Every structure is written in C-alpha cells, then in structure tokens.
Amino acid sequence: MRVDVFTIFPDYLAPLELSLIGKARGTGALDLRATDLRDFTHDVHRTVDDTPYGGGPGMVMRPEPWGQALDTVLTPSSLLLVPSPAGRRFDQAMAHELALEEHLVFACGRYEGIDQRVLSHASGVCRVQEVSLGDYVLFGGEVAVLVVLEAVTRLLPGVLGNADSLLEESHAAGLLEAPMYTKPAEWRGHGVPEILRSGDHAKIARWRRDQALLRTAQQRPDLLKQCYDTLDKRDLATL
Ligand SMILES: Nc1nc2cc(Br)ccc2s1
C-alpha cells in the first residue's frame, strides 16, 4: 500500500518510523511518504494560510499549495482522506475497508481547516472522505493520521507475526476481547481463572466467548446491539 501524507509538520509523523509500522515500511508492505506542504509555496514566508472570507476568528489553509501538492499524487484510484471533526467516524470496520486500498492520501489540516474548494476539486479526480476520530477538536489532522495508519497497517498481510490475533482482538467479531493473563499464576494474591490452566481448549474458547459477551454487555452495550443477530442460543444463554 502506498500512502502519501501532506502536512506542515512532517516531524509529527516520526513515530511512523518505529515498531511494526517501521517494519511494514522495511518489508514494502507500506510505502509511506510524508511531504511538507510548504514545499508547494512560492513566497519567502512559505505562507499556507490566510484570513477567512466572511470574517471570523482564526485562519484558513490556502487552496493553492494544496492544489499543487495533491496534483503530484492523486490519481483516480487514490482515496483522499481528510481528518476533520466533521468526518465519518473512524472504526475497525473502516480500518478494514482502508486496508484494501492501493493508495491513501492524507491531507492534514491546521488552523480552522482547509479551503473547501480543495476537497471539491479533488473529488473531480478521486474519492474524498473526511474522517473523524471522535467528537473533539485537535490542533490538526496529524494525530488522526497516526491513529488511522496504525490501525490500517496492522491489518496489512504479513505485518502482524500471528495473523490469528486479528481474529480474537476487540472489535474483530464486533465484541470486546476476553481478559488476558500470563505468568505468574499467583500475583499479589490474585490468581488466574483455573479454566485457562486446564488445557481444555474447547472449554477455554467457550469461557473466552462468554467473557467477551459479558464484558461487551457491561462496557459497550451499543456494540452488542449491533451484533445481536449474530449471537447463537449458547451466547444468549450467557447474557
Ligand atoms: N478531531 C479533529 N480535529 C481536527 C482539527 C483540525 Br485543525 C484538523 C483535523 C482535525 S480531526
């Protein structure tokens, strides 16, 4: 997967050199390029913003640098993602959708946002999707890019050593995952559920399913409602 990120703070994306994302870049699973939007300005101050038409507080990002920057990468097969408080709520289902894309382009806004004509113009070239992490406002889109890219990269083939862990993790089957334990068997007076040390894999799988159902019912009843139709009689007996 090819990913282009345009930002006025490319160093913000330095964490993408680390850990599994760094490995994904090394293996070629992820071809990631972060570009400074100011490279597409032509004045001595490298200006990327200006006052808003209609007045109001703050500054708006100018369309010209964005137009020239996006011209260098967008093709009809690209998906332009614009982090925004007004965007589609990012979730695991969207992460799976994005992991199937061949080319993601992120436009990281700052200030009061990007001139709307940039998105309108780009929609004549490729698909454009505003994306939100949640109902709160950040200083810019870079943090959203870090989150989206981590969630998507771990879904790319070959990135996670054990792909099976994708099957059991929270939100994988619409449920939160069961609580996990490791050695020692006794820690500060706290033991480990005996079933997990029984070696009976069928019973362990059932216990984990039950725990996932109960944990989801307690902490995220909204998720349980979404997947209720997929539950079988044994699941319903647990609830
Ligand atoms: N939740 C979010 N807040 C913001 C603010 C700016 Br400025 C740009 C993108 C985003 S995504």
The ligand as a MOL file (V3000), in Angstrom:
LIG
                    3D

  0  0  0     0  0            999 V3000
M  V30 BEGIN CTAB
M  V30 COUNTS 11 12 0 0 0
M  V30 BEGIN ATOM
M  V30 1 N -10.8270 15.6930 15.6300 0
M  V30 2 C -10.1340 16.5160 14.7620 0
M  V30 3 N -9.8260 17.7840 14.9790 0
M  V30 4 C -9.1430 18.3780 13.9110 0
M  V30 5 C -8.7240 19.7030 13.8220 0
M  V30 6 C -8.0620 20.1020 12.6810 0
M  V30 7 Br -7.4700 21.8860 12.5490 0
M  V30 8 C -7.7970 19.2470 11.6270 0
M  V30 9 C -8.2220 17.9330 11.7230 0
M  V30 10 C -8.9100 17.5040 12.8540 0
M  V30 11 S -9.5430 15.9470 13.2430 0
M  V30 END ATOM
M  V30 BEGIN BOND
M  V30 1 1 1 2
M  V30 2 2 2 3
M  V30 3 1 2 11
M  V30 4 1 3 4
M  V30 5 1 4 5
M  V30 6 2 4 10
M  V30 7 2 5 6
M  V30 8 1 6 7
M  V30 9 1 6 8
M  V30 10 2 8 9
M  V30 11 1 9 10
M  V30 12 1 10 11
M  V30 END BOND
M  V30 END CTAB
M  END
